[in-house]
């Protein structure tokens, strides 16, 4: 369990650092800083992360796609019918003892906030499973 927490915390810190540095150097690489030109995508949990990234940063991303991704990782992680029963013992370490997604991690809450933006400022979101 301790190893899982160390890996999780390391990934969060490294990913945030890399993401901030990458977004910071994008203009120097010739990458547009216009949201309408910037799109995030990912598979599985990467799809969840891409959608979350766009919804949390609508001023930087014009859209995101999640392919075969979860929309609610807590639901998946605790659903025996989805194979998530293996995660039940680790879920409190990831989501907290109350097993509730924080608003900043909840795609539905983030989408509600983005819905308040003018239509042209909202990121386009695509989620598909096939």
QUIQUI-V633831 format. One record per residue. N is the residue number from 0. RES is the residue in three letters. SS is DSSP state (A for helix, B for strand, O for the rest). D_FIRST is the distance of its C-alpha to the first C-alpha in Angstrom with 1 decimal. Layout:
# QUIQUI-V633831
((N & RES & SS & D_FIRST) (N & RES & SS & D_FIRST))
This chain:
# QUIQUI-V633831
((0 & UNK & O & 0.0) (1 & UNK & A & 3.8) (2 & UNK & A & 5.4) (3 & UNK & A & 5.1) (4 & UNK & A & 6.4) (5 & UNK & A & 8.7) (6 & UNK & A & 9.9) (7 & UNK & A & 10.6) (8 & UNK & A & 12.4) (9 & UNK & A & 14.2) (10 & UNK & A & 15.4) (11 & UNK & A & 16.6) (12 & UNK & A & 18.5) (13 & UNK & A & 19.8) (14 & UNK & A & 20.9) (15 & UNK & A & 22.6) (16 & UNK & A & 24.3) (17 & UNK & A & 25.5) (18 & UNK & A & 26.6) (19 & UNK & A & 28.6) (20 & UNK & A & 30.1) (21 & UNK & A & 31.0) (22 & UNK & A & 32.6) (23 & UNK & A & 34.4) (24 & UNK & A & 35.9) (25 & UNK & A & 36.8) (26 & UNK & A & 40.4) (27 & UNK & A & 40.9) (28 & UNK & A & 40.0) (29 & UNK & O & 42.5) (30 & UNK & O & 40.0) (31 & UNK & O & 41.4) (32 & UNK & O & 40.1) (33 & UNK & O & 41.7) (34 & UNK & A & 39.4) (35 & UNK & A & 41.7) (36 & UNK & A & 41.1) (37 & UNK & O & 37.3) (38 & UNK & B & 35.1) (39 & UNK & B & 31.3) (40 & UNK & B & 30.1) (41 & UNK & B & 27.1) (42 & UNK & B & 25.9) (43 & UNK & O & 23.2) (44 & UNK & A & 20.5) (45 & UNK & A & 22.8) (46 & UNK & A & 25.6) (47 & UNK & A & 23.7) (48 & UNK & A & 23.2) (49 & UNK & A & 26.9) (50 & UNK & A & 28.2) (51 & UNK & A & 26.1) (52 & UNK & A & 27.4) (53 & UNK & A & 31.0) (54 & UNK & A & 30.8) (55 & UNK & A & 29.4) (56 & UNK & O & 31.9) (57 & UNK & O & 35.1) (58 & UNK & O & 37.2) (59 & UNK & O & 35.8) (60 & UNK & O & 35.2) (61 & UNK & O & 37.9) (62 & UNK & B & 35.6) (63 & UNK & B & 32.5) (64 & UNK & B & 31.8) (65 & UNK & B & 28.8) (66 & UNK & B & 29.4) (67 & UNK & O & 27.5) (68 & UNK & O & 25.1) (69 & UNK & O & 23.5) (70 & UNK & O & 25.2) (71 & UNK & O & 22.7) (72 & UNK & A & 19.1) (73 & UNK & A & 18.1) (74 & UNK & A & 20.9) (75 & UNK & A & 19.9) (76 & UNK & A & 16.2) (77 & UNK & A & 17.4) (78 & UNK & O & 20.5) (79 & UNK & A & 20.8) (80 & UNK & A & 24.0) (81 & UNK & A & 22.3) (82 & UNK & O & 19.6) (83 & UNK & A & 16.9) (84 & UNK & A & 16.1) (85 & UNK & A & 13.2) (86 & UNK & A & 11.6) (87 & UNK & A & 12.6) (88 & UNK & A & 9.5) (89 & UNK & A & 7.6) (90 & UNK & A & 10.9) (91 & UNK & A & 11.2) (92 & UNK & A & 8.6) (93 & UNK & A & 10.8) (94 & UNK & A & 14.2) (95 & UNK & O & 14.2) (96 & UNK & O & 14.9) (97 & UNK & O & 18.3) (98 & UNK & O & 17.0) (99 & UNK & O & 19.8) (100 & UNK & O & 20.3) (101 & UNK & O & 21.8) (102 & UNK & A & 25.3) (103 & UNK & A & 24.7) (104 & UNK & A & 22.2) (105 & UNK & O & 24.4) (106 & UNK & A & 26.9) (107 & UNK & A & 29.4) (108 & UNK & A & 29.6) (109 & UNK & A & 29.9) (110 & UNK & A & 32.6) (111 & UNK & A & 34.5) (112 & UNK & A & 34.6) (113 & UNK & A & 35.9) (114 & UNK & A & 38.4) (115 & UNK & O & 40.1) (116 & UNK & O & 40.9) (117 & UNK & O & 44.2) (118 & UNK & A & 44.0) (119 & UNK & A & 44.5) (120 & UNK & A & 41.5) (121 & UNK & O & 39.0) (122 & UNK & O & 36.8) (123 & UNK & B & 37.5) (124 & UNK & B & 34.5) (125 & UNK & B & 34.4) (126 & UNK & B & 31.8) (127 & UNK & B & 32.6) (128 & UNK & O & 31.2) (129 & UNK & O & 33.3))
